[in-house]
Amino acid sequence: MDAGALVAVERGDRDTIALLKRELLGGRAPVTHGGIVGQVWRGGASRQAPLARLLPGLIIAALDNALGRRAGVLLGRSGGRDVIDAAFVLLAADGDWILTSDPHDLLTLANAAGLHVELVPV
């Protein structure tokens, strides 16, 4: 889930919430990373209740040295500049669905990474 997908949950987007519920009920935890959480979190469960309820159900990967370096290599390969997006794409595997508000940029990154993913606009 990119930042746009988390914002969609926060604003109550029914399609995004239904897709997430289906995945969670199927035993599949959605994945994001800490940099994406930082893009959307503004400091309070009371102000961001839907997001606060969702976060414990996600796998939130660390944007650490190894992932950061791999993202930098991907950016060099793709000509991109957004390390948050590059790191996010690198969390995916072939066949994964990526919930995103930015399918064009993520498609470029996924192609450069050699990944075959389904980009689901939110």
C-alpha positions in Angstrom: 0.0 0.0 0.0 1.4 3.3 -1.0 0.6 6.6 0.7 -2.4 7.2 -1.5 -3.9 3.8 -0.5 -3.5 4.7 3.2 -5.1 8.1 2.6 -8.0 6.3 0.8 -8.5 4.2 3.9 -8.4 7.3 6.1 -11.0 9.0 4.1 -13.3 6.0 4.1 -13.0 4.8 0.5 -15.3 1.8 0.4 -13.6 0.0 -2.5 -10.2 0.2 -0.9 -11.5 -0.9 2.5 -13.4 -3.8 0.9 -10.2 -4.9 -0.9 -8.2 -4.7 2.3 -10.8 -6.7 4.3 -10.8 -9.4 1.7 -7.0 -9.7 1.9 -7.0 -9.7 5.7 -9.7 -12.3 5.9 -7.8 -14.4 3.4 -4.8 -14.3 5.8 -2.7 -11.9 3.6 -1.4 -8.9 5.4 -0.9 -5.8 3.2 2.7 -4.5 3.0 4.1 -1.0 3.2 7.2 0.6 4.7 7.9 3.1 7.4 8.7 5.9 5.0 5.1 5.7 3.6 3.7 5.7 7.1 5.7 8.9 7.7 4.1 10.4 4.6 0.6 10.1 6.0 0.8 10.0 9.8 0.1 13.3 11.4 0.1 12.5 15.1 -3.0 11.0 16.5 -5.2 8.0 16.7 -8.1 10.4 17.4 -7.6 12.5 14.3 -6.7 9.5 12.1 -8.8 6.7 13.6 -9.3 4.6 10.4 -5.6 4.7 9.7 -4.7 4.0 13.3 -6.9 0.9 13.3 -5.4 -0.3 10.0 -1.7 0.1 10.8 -1.4 -2.9 13.3 -2.8 -5.2 10.6 -0.1 -4.2 8.1 3.4 -5.6 7.6 5.5 -2.4 7.9 9.0 -3.0 6.5 11.9 -0.9 7.7 13.4 1.5 5.2 16.9 0.5 6.3 20.3 0.6 4.7 19.9 -2.4 2.5 16.5 -1.4 1.2 17.7 2.2 0.7 20.6 1.0 -1.4 18.5 -1.3 -3.5 16.1 1.6 -4.0 18.9 3.9 -5.1 20.0 1.3 -7.7 16.5 1.0 -9.0 16.2 4.8 -9.3 19.4 4.8 -11.3 18.1 2.1 -13.5 14.7 3.7 -14.0 15.7 7.4 -14.1 13.3 8.1 -11.2 13.9 10.2 -8.1 11.4 9.1 -5.4 13.2 6.8 -3.0 9.9 6.2 -1.1 8.3 4.8 -4.2 11.3 2.8 -5.3 11.6 1.2 -1.9 7.9 0.4 -1.9 8.1 -1.3 -5.3 11.0 -3.4 -4.1 8.7 -4.9 -1.4 6.6 -6.5 -4.1 6.9 -9.9 -5.7 5.7 -11.1 -9.1 2.0 -11.4 -9.1 1.4 -9.0 -6.2 -1.2 -6.3 -6.3 0.0 -2.8 -5.5 -2.6 -0.3 -4.2 -1.5 3.1 -5.4 -2.6 6.6 -6.3 0.4 6.9 -8.6 0.2 3.9 -11.1 2.3 5.5 -13.8 5.4 6.1 -11.7 5.2 2.8 -10.0 4.7 1.0 -13.3 8.0 2.5 -14.5 9.7 1.4 -11.3 8.2 -2.1 -11.5 9.3 -2.5 -15.1 12.8 -1.4 -14.3 12.9 -3.9 -11.4 11.7 -6.7 -13.7 8.5 -7.2 -11.6 5.2 -8.3 -13.0 2.6 -6.7 -10.6 -1.0 -5.6 -10.8 -1.3 -1.8 -10.1 -4.7 -1.1 -8.6 -5.5 2.7 -8.7 -7.1 4.1 -5.5 
